[in-house]
């Protein structure tokens, strides 16, 4: 690439920035775009808005129970023995802890609403984990010897715990119980153990005198309600929404990606003992972990349209089939909350595997690196620095320092190769008709000057596991969610600052600010790297590599534009540090070469 070509590409880049600036829409056009965006946002907000019972500071004694009469659809079901002595009215019980507010109902004896206190949706609404249900989100299903198919979330239990609400302080533990009286001493009793400082809930389902009436002496226990979306970009969240099961040391995933196949419906059945099953959106999950032995698990997923369409609805369920032991008690550990490592690591050490910190072939490195280096770094320093943008910058500096031995070796090798270019050109001219002698003379030149021709590549390859891990982790981790920095309102989402009058394939109709800065830094870094490239000006391969080095930043602009802004911030700082490091090494290497000459 000659000087004129470099100037040409630079002018094209400047013209592109100028074109973006002068083609920005007018204030009237911006107002119209905002109006249209508001319409879309309101549609998205409909997914988030749901009435949440207001929890006051009234004591349990002064609050009155909330009663509603079930409609015809939720009327007591006629299922033989299990129809006996059902309650006649639907009641609610509010559980409040420092982390969540849950509304339990006797229609199914479980939670119908679960609101997180420490997390908000993109629109600032409380996050409601359970969607579209007035009955328990959990269901116990089984077939009776009377040939009835029983679903407990259609049955009205009797609330055994007195009152209508309870507040648990950090560290407190309380129980909430429901019973389905079946006559002659037979009953089903649900007992929830609630913790003030956890998103975890323990559940015991006690079958008294009814075990022999259940075919196979096994029940299906599952989460039937869909999880509600919480992020502004529904498409990106939809791509991360799925169901999982963990068994035998392996994580299985069910993801519906093709609407045309089986009408957008898929299922997965696995036999044997199951560690846990889950459904998950991008940042939040519910997990069912059976304590008693299981016979298998069942996952299902359904979408109502193409997976990348805004209006498509996504529904996933997860169910385990548990044996009823001889003592008649089936036990489950439940988790409803954020996919935050510190919140779920005590629940199950493998639950964090659902967060995609890397590609499968690299998880042997990425998992321990994220769990024992990245997350502890942010958790520790967040105690001193509250701004996560600053923490990302410090983290980039630390990673750069850790990788310095490799990068310095790489840059020194490239700089030394650049200093040898005049002598290499002489060898090429001298032996242009004898490739074997040319190669031998070139290798002798390398040995004489103690230069490794692949010394610039190998150290860079050794950095790839870290770079790939951070690439995936910053996109999928809740760590940066809704954290602000400068003009960025959410480091886990793109920081769009330029709106285009049209949409560009793969890029979209908006351009992110930190991505632009990252691209500019990569252009400068590529220019410096191109100047260090070995090979003569007439070497076709060298020319192609130089051209690719200038095209790469533009390509990455398209790739990074719709990713988390925290990721772009990290690579921007990393690139800037690399530029200064490379300039310094080039200068010192050149001075050493001049002194040696």
Secondary structure, 3 states (H helix, E strand, C coil): CCHHHHHHHHHHHHHHHHHHHHCCCCHHHHHHHHHHHHHHHHHHHHCCCCCCCCCCCCCCCCCCCEEECCCHHHCCCCCHHHHCCCCCCEEEEEEEECCEEEEEECECCEEEEEEEEEEECCCCCEEECECCCCCCCEEEEEEECCCCEEEHHHCECEECCCCCEEEECCCCEEEEEEEEEEECCEEEEEEEEEECCCCEEEEEEEEECCHHHEHHHEEEEEECCCECCCCCCHHHHHHHCEEEEEECCEEEEECCCCCCHHHHEEEEEEECCCCEEEEECCCEEEEEEECCCEEEEEEEEEECCCCCCCCCCEEEEEEEEEECCCCCEEEEEEEEEECCHHHHCCCCCCHHHHCCCCCHHHHHHHHHHHHHHHHHHHHHHCCCCCCHHHHHHHHHHHHHHHHHHHHHHHHHHHHHHHHCHHHHHHHHHHCCCCHHHHHHHHHHHHHHHCCCCCHHHHHHHHHHHHHHHHHHHHHHCHHHCCCCECCECCCCCCCEEEEEEEEECCCEEEEEHHHHHHHHHHHHHHHHHHHHCCCCCCCHHHHHHHHHHHHHHHHHHHHHCCCCHHHHHHHHHHHHHHHHHHHHHHHHHHHHHHHHC
